[in-house]
Amino acid sequence: MDSTIPWAKQPFTPPPFGLSIGSLVEEYLADCRRRGLSPKTVDFAYGYPLRHVFLPWCSRVGIGDPRRLSSWLLDRFAGELLIQGGKEGPLARRSVITYVRTLNQFLAWAARAGAMEPVKARPPRAHRKLVDVLSRQEMQRIEDVASRERDKLIVRLLADTGLRLGELIRLSPDSVIDRNGQHYLHVTGKGQRDRLVPLAPTLHERLARYVSATTPNQSANLFPAARRSRGGRVESLGGSGVTQMISTLAKMAGMTKRVYPHLFRHSFATWALSKGMNPVQLKDILGHSSLAMITNVYSHLAPEDAYLALMAVMEG
């Protein structure tokens, strides 16, 4: 039981703030904040589905006491999202699956706290969608058409580290570190969680030369914008700037599909798995908190990838 929840170790009695579903949701979100989740994650990833989707549905069906929730009622909730949706009409199947997953996390928390019996909603079956990826050759073509070393390094870092866009633009010259003869990027990811992302020696050498050349410009960011602010201060390159740059370079390289920074992350993960990287190690490099994303998102590897991986193990 979670000792931070007032009634977690006590016989079942209504807590001081009342036992409505709404108050239970707010206590859950408060607990998420206590556990160090970012305000953005709490408000949007957890708060929106619970406050603006689940609670209005509870109000419509006349349920205010969490003890009245049952599995068949919760299945009805998921079904109505698919058919009726929200204010703007039916929701996409993927959105419903995400909302139901968030709801089940809340329900499991409430059951562990002793506020209600364990119940669970069944999400609709997902239509498997193949994740589009870039080949290593395509990423090299995008890098080759870039004229500035800053832009080339951005492409290469996205291709060889799988960084999120927000992580990339927050890098500073001090993010490039050495440890026992090995080279890393010190990255601050979601929830302000720090991690070390390995760098290949050749990429590290390029970054070291780039840092030496740009540090005298007094930039606090690894990738400054091309223009200075009106006050003469060197600005960092923002997310929209990187996105536009990647799109432009891809078109210059002759690509017709939509290319954006996060596509490099998918491509890096797919390539690493196809080369036999341990999924647990890949999870740490990408900054995922669990293996769920690796399992769910990167299940599109072709059958021959699994065959080659098994043959490598059998012949090893």
URCORUR-V864724 format. One record per backbone hydrogen bond with DSSP energy under -0.5 kcal/mol. CO is the residue of the C=O (numbers start at 1). NH is the residue of the N-H. If there is no record, write none. Layout:
BEGIN
CO:NH, CO:NH
END
This chain:
BEGIN
1:3, 2:5, 4:6, 5:8, 7:10, 11:13, 15:18, 19:66, 20:24, 21:25, 22:26, 23:27, 24:28, 25:29, 26:30, 27:31, 28:32, 29:33, 30:34, 31:35, 32:37, 33:36, 38:42, 39:43, 40:44, 40:45, 41:45, 41:46, 42:47, 43:48, 44:49, 46:50, 47:51, 47:52, 48:52, 48:53, 49:53, 49:54, 50:55, 53:57, 54:58, 55:59, 56:60, 57:61, 58:62, 58:63, 59:62, 62:64, 64:21, 64:66, 65:68, 66:69, 70:74, 71:75, 72:76, 73:77, 74:78, 75:79, 76:80, 77:81, 78:82, 79:83, 80:84, 80:85, 81:91, 86:89, 89:86, 92:96, 93:97, 94:98, 95:99, 96:100, 97:101, 98:102, 99:103, 100:104, 101:105, 102:106, 103:107, 104:108, 105:109, 106:110, 107:111, 108:112, 109:113, 110:115, 110:116, 111:114, 121:123, 126:128, 128:130, 130:132, 135:139, 136:140, 137:141, 138:142, 139:143, 140:144, 141:145, 142:146, 143:146, 148:152, 149:153, 150:154, 151:155, 152:156, 153:157, 154:158, 155:159, 156:160, 157:161, 157:162, 157:163, 158:162, 164:168, 165:169, 166:170, 168:171, 171:222, 172:175, 173:176, 175:177, 175:186, 177:184, 179:182, 182:179, 183:199, 184:177, 185:187, 185:197, 187:189, 187:195, 189:192, 190:193, 193:189, 195:187, 195:197, 196:198, 197:185, 200:204, 201:205, 202:206, 203:207, 204:208, 205:209, 206:210, 207:211, 208:212, 209:213, 210:214, 211:215, 214:217, 214:219, 215:218, 222:224, 223:237, 227:235, 229:232, 233:229, 233:235, 235:225, 236:238, 238:242, 239:243, 240:244, 241:245, 242:246, 243:247, 244:248, 245:249, 246:250, 247:251, 248:252, 249:253, 250:255, 251:254, 260:263, 260:264, 261:264, 261:265, 262:266, 263:267, 264:268, 265:269, 266:270, 267:271, 268:272, 269:273, 270:274, 271:275, 272:277, 273:276, 278:282, 279:283, 280:284, 281:285, 282:286, 283:287, 283:288, 291:295, 292:296, 293:297, 293:298, 294:298, 298:301, 302:305, 302:306, 303:307, 304:308, 305:309, 306:310, 307:311, 308:312, 309:313, 310:314, 311:315, 312:316
END
